[in-house]
Amino acid sequence: MNGLHHSSTLTGWREWVSLSGIGVPWIKAKIDTGAQTSALHASEITEFERDGASWVRFTVQPWQFTEEDEVVVELPVHDRRTVRSSSGHAQERPVVLAEIGLAGRSIEAELTLTDRDEMVFRMLIGREALRRGFVVDSAASFLGGRPPREIRRRNRGRD
């Protein structure tokens, strides 16, 4: 053990997670052991300088079929990564740090920002976040719990 494994929290292959530090109480994420870094769907990504440091402003739309509850976020740029998509396309993305609430635990993780509008999941949780004591049951879903029904309906584009 390398000290990072302080628990064995079980997750399914998809989970409802929170990004409460940036005002997103619920977002559905795919738990992706094939991805190294976690990724968040972001639009209108604009980098700027604040007090001599690189920052990024972006919009998070937590729901797949509606812009309801979208949040405009400003965070320092933590890093930049060249990420190769599953289709083989390489893209340089800004990386931010955010608190992720996953299966009853809160962890700080690096998130690359990218347009995932065509993807089913607005967020991917990759290996860097998972290696801190998460175990994935590929046959299970939502082991960390589900939001109230009205939140799930909103995600599906229903009121």
ABEGO torsion letter per residue (X at the ends): XAGABABBBBBBABBBBBBAAAGBABBBBBBBAABABBBBBBBGBBBBBBGGBBBBBBBBBABAABABGBBBBBBBBABBBBBBBAAGBBBBBBBBBBBBBBGGBBBBBBBBBBBAAABABABBBBAAAAAAGBBBBAABBGAAEBBBAAAAAAAAGBX
